[in-house]
Amino acid sequence: MTAWEMEVGGIFRLGDGRTAFAGTGAGSTPWVRLAPCEILVDGEAVERVVVSTDLTDPGREGQWAFSSMDDVKLDEATVLERRCVLRLATDE
């Protein structure tokens, strides 16, 4: 799978238990289903989650959205105050 990353601009808890990530990335949203990803805060990997692009509007280039059923620790205050990135996990 091709590497990608999204700068997280918002995080939302949905009523069905999913956590939604919204933000910006270069080009069209990568189409993923249950992709292992990392969340970085100020360049440091802080958590791993599995995401899908079930929330993506294909007509909005550069505006990306992903969701996860994982217990996501990242919170809205951190997203607003620090640089948060969601990227495809690497096994370095």
C-alpha distances in whole Angstrom, upper triangle without the diagonal:
4,6,9,12,15,19,21,24,25,24,26,27,28,30,28,27,24,23,22,20,21,20,19,16,16,16,15,13,9,10,9,11,12,9,11,12,15,18,19,23,25,22,22,20,22,20,17,16,14,14,14,14,18,20,18,21,19,22,22,20,19,20,17,18,16,18,19,21,21,24,23,26,25,28,29,31,29,26,29,31,28,24,22,18,15,12,9,10,11,13,15
4,6,10,13,17,19,22,24,24,26,28,28,31,30,28,25,23,22,20,20,19,17,14,13,13,13,12,9,11,11,14,15,12,13,13,15,17,18,22,23,20,21,19,22,20,18,18,16,15,15,15,18,20,18,20,18,21,20,17,16,18,16,17,16,19,20,23,23,25,24,26,24,27,28,30,27,25,28,29,26,23,20,16,14,11,8,11,11,14,16
4,7,11,14,16,20,21,22,24,26,27,30,29,27,24,22,20,18,18,16,15,12,11,13,13,12,9,12,11,14,15,11,12,10,12,14,15,18,19,16,17,16,18,18,15,16,15,14,15,15,19,20,18,20,19,21,20,17,16,17,15,16,15,18,18,22,21,24,21,23,22,24,25,27,24,22,25,26,23,19,17,13,11,8,6,8,9,12,13
4,7,10,13,16,18,18,21,23,24,28,27,25,22,19,17,15,14,13,11,8,8,10,11,9,8,11,11,14,15,11,12,10,11,12,13,16,17,15,16,15,18,17,15,15,14,13,13,13,17,17,15,17,16,19,17,14,12,13,11,13,13,16,17,20,20,22,20,21,19,22,22,24,21,19,22,23,20,16,14,10,9,6,6,9,11,14,16
4,7,9,13,15,15,18,21,22,26,25,24,20,17,15,12,12,10,9,6,8,11,12,10,9,13,12,15,16,12,12,9,9,10,10,13,14,12,14,13,15,15,14,14,14,12,14,13,17,16,15,17,17,19,16,14,11,12,10,12,12,14,16,19,19,20,17,19,16,19,19,20,18,15,18,19,16,12,10,7,6,4,7,10,12,15,16
4,6,9,11,12,16,18,20,24,23,22,18,15,13,9,8,6,5,5,8,11,11,9,10,13,13,16,16,14,14,11,11,10,10,12,13,13,15,14,15,15,14,14,14,12,13,12,16,14,13,15,15,17,14,12,9,9,7,9,10,13,15,18,18,19,16,18,15,16,16,18,16,12,15,16,14,11,9,6,5,6,9,12,15,18,19
4,6,9,11,15,18,20,24,24,22,19,16,13,10,8,5,5,6,10,13,14,12,14,17,17,19,19,17,17,13,12,10,10,10,11,11,14,14,15,15,16,15,17,15,16,15,18,16,15,17,18,19,15,14,10,10,9,11,12,14,16,20,19,20,16,17,13,14,14,15,13,10,11,13,11,7,6,5,6,9,12,15,17,20,21
4,6,7,11,14,16,20,21,19,16,13,10,6,6,4,7,9,13,15,16,13,15,17,17,19,18,17,16,13,12,9,10,10,12,13,14,14,14,14,15,14,15,13,15,14,17,14,14,16,18,19,16,15,12,10,9,9,10,12,14,17,17,17,13,14,11,11,10,12,10,7,9,11,10,8,5,5,7,10,13,16,18,22,23
4,7,10,14,16,20,21,20,17,13,11,8,6,5,7,11,14,16,17,15,17,19,19,21,21,20,20,17,16,13,13,12,14,15,17,17,17,17,18,17,18,16,17,16,18,15,15,16,18,19,15,15,12,10,10,10,12,14,16,19,19,19,15,16,12,11,9,11,10,7,7,10,10,9,8,9,10,14,17,19,22,25,26
4,7,10,13,16,18,17,14,10,8,6,5,6,10,13,17,19,18,16,18,19,19,20,20,19,20,17,16,13,14,13,15,17,18,18,17,17,17,16,17,15,16,15,16,13,14,16,18,19,16,17,14,11,11,9,11,12,14,17,17,16,13,14,11,9,7,10,10,7,8,11,12,11,10,11,11,15,18,20,23,26,27
4,7,10,13,15,13,11,7,6,5,6,9,13,15,19,21,20,17,19,19,18,19,18,18,18,15,15,12,14,13,16,18,18,17,16,15,15,14,15,13,15,14,15,13,14,17,19,21,18,19,17,14,12,10,10,10,11,13,13,13,10,11,8,7,6,10,10,7,10,13,13,13,10,12,11,15,17,19,22,25,27
4,6,10,12,10,8,6,5,7,8,12,15,18,22,23,22,19,20,20,19,19,18,19,19,17,17,15,17,17,20,22,22,20,18,17,17,15,16,14,15,15,14,12,14,17,20,21,19,21,19,15,14,11,11,9,11,12,13,12,10,12,10,9,8,12,13,11,12,16,16,17,14,15,14,18,20,21,25,27,29
4,7,9,7,6,5,6,9,12,15,19,21,25,26,24,21,22,21,20,19,18,19,19,18,18,16,19,19,22,24,23,21,19,17,17,15,15,14,15,16,15,13,16,19,22,24,22,23,22,19,16,13,12,10,10,10,11,10,9,11,11,10,10,13,15,13,15,18,19,19,17,18,16,19,21,22,26,28,30
4,6,6,5,6,7,11,13,16,20,22,26,26,24,21,22,21,19,18,18,19,20,19,20,19,22,22,25,27,26,24,22,20,19,16,16,14,14,15,13,11,15,17,21,22,21,23,22,19,17,13,12,9,10,10,12,12,12,14,14,13,13,17,18,17,19,22,22,23,20,20,18,21,22,24,27,29,32
4,6,7,9,11,14,16,20,24,26,29,29,27,24,25,23,22,20,20,22,23,22,23,22,25,25,29,30,29,27,25,22,22,19,18,17,17,17,15,14,18,20,23,25,24,27,26,22,20,17,15,12,13,11,14,14,14,17,17,16,16,20,21,20,22,25,26,26,23,24,22,24,25,27,30,32,35
4,6,9,11,15,17,21,24,26,29,29,26,23,23,21,20,18,17,20,21,21,22,22,25,26,29,30,29,27,24,22,20,17,16,15,15,16,13,13,17,19,23,25,24,26,26,23,20,16,14,11,11,9,12,13,14,17,18,18,18,22,23,22,24,27,27,27,24,24,21,24,24,25,29,30,33
4,7,10,13,16,20,23,25,28,29,26,23,23,21,19,17,15,18,18,18,20,19,22,23,27,27,26,23,21,18,17,14,14,13,14,16,14,14,18,20,23,26,25,27,26,23,20,16,14,10,9,6,9,9,10,13,15,15,16,20,20,19,22,25,25,25,21,21,19,21,22,22,26,28,30
4,6,10,13,16,20,21,24,25,23,19,19,18,16,14,13,15,15,15,17,16,19,21,24,25,24,21,19,16,15,12,11,10,11,12,11,11,14,17,20,23,22,23,22,19,16,12,10,6,5,5,7,9,9,12,13,14,15,18,19,17,20,23,22,22,19,18,16,18,19,19,23,25,28
4,7,10,13,17,18,22,23,21,18,18,17,16,15,13,14,15,14,14,13,16,17,21,21,21,18,16,14,13,10,11,9,11,12,12,11,14,17,20,22,20,21,20,17,14,11,8,5,5,6,8,8,7,10,10,10,11,15,15,13,16,19,19,18,15,15,13,16,17,18,22,24,26
4,7,10,13,15,19,20,18,15,16,15,14,14,14,14,15,14,14,13,16,17,20,21,21,19,17,15,15,12,12,9,10,10,10,8,10,13,16,18,16,18,16,13,11,7,6,4,7,9,11,12,10,12,11,11,11,15,15,13,15,18,18,17,14,13,12,14,16,18,21,24,26
4,7,10,12,16,17,16,13,14,14,14,15,14,14,14,12,12,11,13,14,17,17,18,16,16,14,14,11,12,9,10,10,11,9,10,13,16,17,15,16,14,11,8,6,5,6,8,12,12,13,10,12,10,11,10,14,13,10,13,16,15,14,11,10,8,12,14,16,19,22,24
4,7,10,13,15,14,11,13,14,15,16,17,16,17,14,15,13,15,15,17,18,19,18,18,17,17,15,15,12,12,11,12,9,9,11,14,15,12,13,11,7,6,4,7,9,12,15,16,17,14,16,13,13,11,15,14,11,12,16,15,13,11,11,10,13,15,18,21,24,26
4,7,11,12,12,10,13,15,16,18,18,17,18,15,15,13,14,14,16,16,18,18,18,18,18,16,17,14,14,12,15,12,11,12,14,15,11,11,8,6,5,6,9,12,15,18,19,19,16,17,14,14,13,15,14,10,12,15,14,11,10,9,9,12,15,18,20,24,25
4,7,9,10,9,12,15,16,19,20,18,19,16,16,14,15,15,16,16,19,19,20,20,19,18,18,16,16,14,16,14,12,13,13,14,10,9,5,5,6,8,11,14,17,21,21,23,19,20,17,18,16,18,17,13,14,17,15,12,11,10,10,12,14,18,20,24,25
4,6,8,7,9,13,14,18,19,16,17,15,15,14,15,16,17,16,19,18,20,20,19,18,18,15,15,13,16,15,12,13,13,14,11,8,5,7,6,10,12,15,18,22,22,24,21,22,19,20,19,21,19,16,17,19,17,14,12,10,10,10,12,16,18,22,23
4,7,8,10,13,16,19,21,18,19,17,18,17,17,19,19,18,21,21,23,23,22,21,21,18,18,15,18,17,14,15,13,14,11,8,6,9,9,13,15,18,21,25,25,27,24,25,23,24,23,24,22,19,21,22,20,16,16,13,13,12,14,17,19,23,23
4,7,9,12,15,18,21,19,20,19,20,20,20,22,23,22,24,24,26,25,24,22,21,19,17,15,17,16,13,13,11,11,9,6,5,9,9,13,15,19,22,25,26,28,26,28,25,26,25,27,25,22,23,25,23,20,19,16,15,15,16,19,21,25,26
4,6,9,12,16,18,17,19,18,20,20,21,23,24,23,25,24,26,25,23,21,20,16,15,12,14,14,10,10,7,9,8,5,6,8,8,11,13,17,20,23,24,27,25,27,25,26,25,27,26,22,24,26,25,21,20,17,15,15,15,19,21,24,26
4,6,9,12,15,13,16,15,17,17,19,21,22,22,23,22,23,21,20,18,16,13,11,8,11,11,7,9,7,10,9,7,7,8,6,8,9,13,16,19,21,23,21,24,21,23,22,25,23,20,22,25,23,20,17,15,13,12,12,16,19,22,24
4,6,10,12,11,13,13,15,16,18,21,23,21,23,21,22,20,18,16,14,11,10,8,11,12,9,11,10,13,12,11,11,11,9,10,10,13,15,19,20,23,21,23,22,24,24,26,25,21,24,26,24,21,18,15,12,11,10,14,16,19,22
4,7,10,10,13,13,16,18,20,23,25,24,25,22,24,21,18,16,13,10,8,6,9,11,9,11,9,13,13,13,13,13,10,10,10,12,14,17,19,22,21,24,23,24,25,28,26,23,26,28,26,23,20,17,14,13,12,15,17,20,23
4,6,6,10,11,14,16,19,22,24,23,23,20,21,19,15,13,10,7,5,6,8,11,10,13,13,16,16,16,16,15,12,11,9,10,12,14,16,19,18,21,21,23,24,27,25,22,26,28,26,23,20,17,13,12,10,13,15,18,21
4,6,9,11,15,17,20,23,26,25,24,21,22,19,15,12,9,7,4,7,8,11,12,15,15,19,19,19,19,18,14,13,10,10,10,12,14,17,17,21,21,23,24,27,26,24,27,29,27,25,21,19,15,14,12,14,16,18,22
4,7,9,13,15,18,22,25,23,22,19,19,16,12,9,5,5,5,9,10,13,14,18,18,22,21,21,21,20,16,14,10,9,8,10,11,14,15,18,19,21,23,26,24,22,26,28,26,24,20,18,14,13,11,12,15,16,20
4,6,10,13,16,19,22,20,20,16,17,14,10,8,5,5,6,9,12,14,15,18,18,22,21,20,19,18,15,13,10,10,10,12,12,15,15,18,18,21,22,25,23,21,25,26,24,22,18,15,11,10,7,8,11,13,16
4,7,10,13,17,20,18,17,13,14,11,7,6,4,7,9,12,15,17,17,21,21,25,23,22,21,20,17,15,12,12,10,12,11,14,13,16,16,19,21,24,21,20,24,25,22,20,17,14,10,9,6,6,9,10,14
4,7,10,13,16,14,13,10,11,9,6,5,6,7,10,12,15,16,17,20,21,24,22,21,19,18,15,13,11,11,10,13,11,13,12,14,13,17,18,21,18,17,20,21,19,16,13,10,7,5,4,4,8,10,13
4,6,10,13,11,10,6,8,6,4,6,9,10,13,15,18,19,19,22,23,25,23,22,20,19,16,15,13,13,12,14,12,13,11,12,11,15,17,18,15,15,18,19,16,14,10,8,6,5,6,5,8,10,12
4,7,10,9,8,6,6,5,6,8,10,11,14,16,19,18,19,22,23,25,23,22,19,18,15,14,12,13,12,15,12,13,10,10,8,11,13,15,12,11,15,15,12,10,7,6,5,7,9,9,11,14,15
4,6,5,5,4,6,7,9,11,14,15,18,19,22,21,21,24,25,27,24,23,19,19,17,16,15,16,16,18,16,16,13,12,10,13,14,15,11,11,14,13,10,8,6,5,6,8,11,10,12,15,15
4,5,5,7,7,9,12,14,17,17,20,21,24,23,23,26,27,28,25,24,21,20,18,18,17,18,18,20,18,17,13,12,9,11,12,12,8,8,11,10,7,6,5,7,9,11,15,14,16,18,18
4,6,9,10,13,15,17,20,20,23,24,27,25,25,27,28,30,26,25,21,21,20,20,20,21,21,24,22,21,17,15,13,14,15,14,10,10,12,10,6,5,6,8,11,13,16,16,17,20,19
4,7,9,12,14,16,19,20,22,23,26,25,25,27,28,29,26,25,21,21,20,20,20,21,21,24,21,21,18,16,14,16,17,17,13,13,15,14,10,8,8,8,11,11,14,14,14,16,15
4,6,9,12,15,18,19,22,24,27,26,26,29,30,31,28,27,24,23,21,21,20,21,20,22,20,19,16,14,13,16,17,17,13,14,16,15,11,10,9,10,11,12,14,13,13,15,14
4,6,8,11,14,16,19,21,24,24,24,27,28,30,28,26,23,23,20,20,18,18,17,19,16,16,13,12,11,15,17,17,14,14,17,16,13,12,10,9,10,10,12,10,11,12,12
4,7,10,14,16,19,21,24,23,24,28,29,31,28,27,24,23,21,20,18,18,16,17,14,13,11,9,9,12,15,15,12,13,16,15,13,12,10,10,11,12,14,12,13,14,15
4,7,10,13,16,19,21,21,22,26,27,30,27,27,24,23,20,18,16,15,13,14,11,10,8,8,8,12,15,16,13,14,18,18,15,14,11,11,10,11,12,10,12,13,15
4,7,10,13,16,19,19,20,24,25,28,26,25,23,22,18,17,14,13,11,12,9,10,9,10,10,14,17,19,16,16,20,20,18,16,13,12,9,10,10,8,10,11,14
4,6,10,13,15,16,18,21,22,26,24,24,22,20,16,14,11,10,7,8,6,8,7,10,11,14,16,19,17,16,20,21,19,18,14,12,9,10,10,9,12,14,16
4,7,11,12,14,16,19,20,24,22,22,21,19,16,13,10,8,6,8,7,10,10,13,14,17,19,22,20,18,22,24,22,20,16,14,11,11,9,9,13,14,17
4,7,9,10,12,16,17,20,19,19,18,16,12,10,6,5,5,8,8,12,11,14,14,16,18,21,19,17,21,23,21,19,16,13,10,10,9,11,14,17,20
4,6,8,9,13,14,17,17,17,17,15,11,9,6,6,7,9,11,15,14,17,17,19,20,23,22,20,23,25,24,22,18,16,12,12,11,13,17,19,22
4,5,5,9,10,13,13,14,14,12,8,6,5,6,9,12,14,17,16,19,18,20,20,23,22,20,22,25,24,21,18,16,13,13,12,15,19,21,24
4,6,9,10,14,14,15,16,14,11,8,7,7,10,12,15,18,17,21,20,21,21,25,24,21,24,27,26,24,21,19,16,16,16,19,22,25,28
4,7,9,12,12,14,14,11,9,6,6,7,10,13,16,18,17,20,19,19,18,22,22,19,21,24,24,22,19,18,15,17,17,20,23,26,29
4,6,9,8,10,11,8,6,5,7,9,13,16,18,21,19,22,20,21,20,23,23,20,22,25,24,22,19,17,15,16,16,20,23,26,28
4,5,6,9,10,8,8,8,10,13,17,19,22,24,23,25,23,23,22,25,25,22,23,26,26,24,21,20,18,19,19,23,26,29,32
4,6,7,10,9,9,10,12,15,19,21,24,26,25,28,26,26,25,28,27,24,25,28,27,25,23,20,19,19,19,23,25,29,31
4,6,9,9,10,12,15,18,21,25,27,29,27,30,27,28,26,29,29,25,26,29,28,26,24,22,21,21,22,26,28,32,34
4,6,6,8,10,13,17,20,24,25,27,25,27,25,25,23,26,25,21,22,25,25,22,21,19,18,19,20,24,27,30,32
4,6,8,11,14,18,21,25,26,28,26,28,25,25,24,26,25,21,22,25,24,21,20,18,17,17,19,22,25,28,30
4,6,10,13,17,20,23,25,26,23,25,22,23,21,23,22,18,19,22,20,17,16,14,14,15,17,20,22,26,27
4,7,11,14,17,21,22,24,21,23,20,20,18,21,20,16,17,20,19,17,15,14,13,15,17,20,23,27,28
4,7,11,14,17,19,21,18,20,18,18,17,20,19,15,17,20,19,16,14,12,11,12,14,17,20,24,25
4,7,10,14,16,17,15,18,16,16,15,19,18,15,17,20,19,17,14,12,10,12,14,17,20,23,26
4,7,11,12,14,13,16,14,15,15,19,18,15,18,21,19,17,14,12,9,11,12,14,18,21,23
4,7,9,11,10,14,13,14,15,19,18,16,19,21,20,19,15,14,11,13,13,15,19,22,24
4,5,8,8,12,12,14,15,19,18,16,20,22,21,20,16,15,12,13,13,14,18,20,23
4,7,8,12,13,15,17,20,20,19,22,24,23,23,19,18,15,17,16,17,20,22,25
4,6,9,11,13,16,19,18,18,21,23,22,21,17,17,14,15,15,15,18,19,22
4,6,9,11,14,17,16,16,20,21,20,20,17,17,15,17,18,17,20,21,23
4,6,8,11,14,12,13,16,17,17,17,13,14,12,15,16,15,19,20,22
4,6,10,11,10,11,15,15,15,15,13,14,13,16,18,17,20,21,22
4,7,9,7,8,11,12,11,12,9,11,11,14,16,16,19,21,22
4,6,6,7,9,10,11,12,10,13,13,17,20,20,23,25,26
4,5,5,6,9,10,12,10,13,14,18,21,22,25,27,28
4,5,5,6,8,11,11,14,16,20,23,23,26,28,29
4,5,5,6,8,8,11,13,17,20,20,23,25,25
4,6,6,7,6,9,11,15,18,19,22,25,25
4,6,8,9,12,15,18,22,23,25,28,28
4,7,9,13,16,19,23,23,25,28,28
4,6,10,13,16,20,20,22,25,24
4,7,10,13,17,18,19,22,22
4,7,10,14,15,17,20,20
4,6,10,11,14,17,17
4,7,9,12,15,16
4,6,9,12,14
4,7,10,12
4,7,9
4,6
4
